[in-house]
Amino acid sequence: MTEFERVIVQSFNVFFEEKKFKGVAYRLKQHRFTPQFLDVLVDSLDPDYYMGIECKSISVDKGAKALYFTQHFTTDKNGVHQIERISDFLLRSGRNGFLAVELKMGVGRTRQAYMIPWTELYRKFIKEGILKISVEEIQEYPRIEREGNKYLIDPISWQKSRLV
C-alpha cells in the first residue's frame, strides 16, 4: 500500500467517525498473482459513499506531463486493460468509481491530489481512444483538499464534477 492510498483510507475512516456515518474504507490484501480490483474500497449504506477508488501518483517534478493509460495502468495476462476490469467491477458492484491522482511537485513542495470520476476515464480511454490525461487536464477536476495530515472527504462535490 502506498502512502497516498493509506492516507485516503485513513481520511475516509476519520470522516465517518467524525460525522458519525456508518461506513468503512479499506484496502484488500494484495496477493502476488491475483490482481486487485481497486486500491481503496469504501462501504456505506449511503450510496454517495459506496465507492471504489484507484490511486495513481505521478512525479511532475521529474518531468511527468501526463497520466498515460498504457504506462500507468496494467493489462492482465488475458489482454484485458485495467480500466476495463475496474469499469466492469464498478458496474457489477454498483459502486461509484473514482481515480485519485496525486501530483508530486518535488522536495519541499506540497503534493496535490485530484479526484476524477471513473466515467471520465471510461469515456476517454474506452469510447474515445484517448491515451492520456495531461497534468493540466487533471488539475481541472476537483482538488482533494488537505487539512493537516488528512484529506477532506467530499464525494458529493466529486460526483457533481462529472462531465458526461
N, C-alpha and C positions, 0 to 999 in steps of 0.2 A: 504494500500500500504506500503510495506516495504521500508526502506531507500535505499536498493540496487536497487529496482525497480524504485524508484523516481530518483536516480542518473542516471540510464540507460536512462530513458525518457528525463531528462534534458540534458544529454550529446548528445543524438541524435538531440534534437532541437537546441542546441548551434551549433553543427556541421552543420546542414542545414543552419542556419542563417549565420555562418561564411563563408561557401563555396558558399552561395547564390544558393543552390539547392532547388528545390521545394520538400518539404517533411515535415512530421509531425509525431512525436512519441507521443503516448498517452496510457493511461490505461483506460479501460472501467470500469464504476462504477459496483461494485460487489453487487449483490442482495443476500439476505440471503439464499434463497432456489434455486437459479439458478446458476449452475456452469459457470464460465467464461471460454472462450476458451483458452486464453493465458494471461500472466501477462502484456506484452507490445506488442502493435501493432504499426507497422511503415508503413505509407502510403507514396508512392512516385511514380511518373511516371517512374522513373529509376528502372528497375527490380532488380538491385543489392540492392536496398534499400526498396523493398517491402517485408516486413518480419513480422514474429511473433516470439516473444521471451518468453520462460518460464524461470523464475528465481528461483533458489534454493540456499540456504545457508546451509553450514554445519560447525560445530564447531570442527575444527581439534584440537584446544587447549583443548577441553573437551573429546578427545579420539576418535572422529569420524575417521574411516579409509576408509569409502566408502560412496557413494551416493547409497542408496538402492531403487530399483524401486518399491518395495512393501511398504516400510516405508515412503519414501519421496514424493510419488505420490499417488493420491486418486483413488478410484473406485466408480463409481456412483451407484445409487440405482438399476440400471439395470444390474450391474456387469461389466460395461464397464470401462476398465482401462484408466486413464488419458492419457497415451502415445497413446493409440488407438484413443481417442477422438481428441487429438491435431493433430495426424497424418491425420485423416480424414478432419479436418478443413483446415489444410495446403494444402492438396491435392485439396479440393474443391475451396479454395480461390486463389490458385496459388502462395501463399507466400513462400518465403524461410524461413525455420524454424531453430531455434537455442535454445539450452539450455545454459543459462548463469549460471555458478556455482561460487558462492562466497565462498572462504575458509577463515573462521575466524581463525586467528592464535593466538589470545589472546590479553590481555590488553597490550597496548604499542607497538604492532607489527602490521605492515601494512597488511591489508586484501589483498588477491589475488583473481583475478577473471579470469575465463577461458570461452571460447565460444566453445561449442560442436555442430556441425551440427546435426540437428534433424534426418537426415538419419542414423546417427550412433546409436542413441537411438532406432530407429525403428529396425535396423538390429540386435542390441544386444538383445533387450527385446522380440520383436515380432517374429523375424525369428530364432534367435539362443537360446532363452530362458534363456539368462544370466540375473541374478537378481541384479547386482550391477556394479558400476564403481568405482574402488579404487581411492584414492586420487592421487596415483602415475600415474594412467592412465589419470585422469583429467588433471594433470599437463603436459601431453604430447600434449594437444590441445593448440591452440593459446591463449596466455595470453591477456587479455584485459588490456592494459597499462593505467596508470593513469597519468594525468597531473594536479596537484593541486587537486581540488575537483571534477573533472570530468574524465570520461573515454574517451579514444581516440577511435573514431569510425572508423573501418576499415573492413567492411563486405566482401570486395573482398578477403582479405587475409584469413578471417574466412572460406569462401567458398572453397578456394584453399586447405584447410586442409582436405577436405573430403577424407576418406579412401575407400569409396565404389566404 
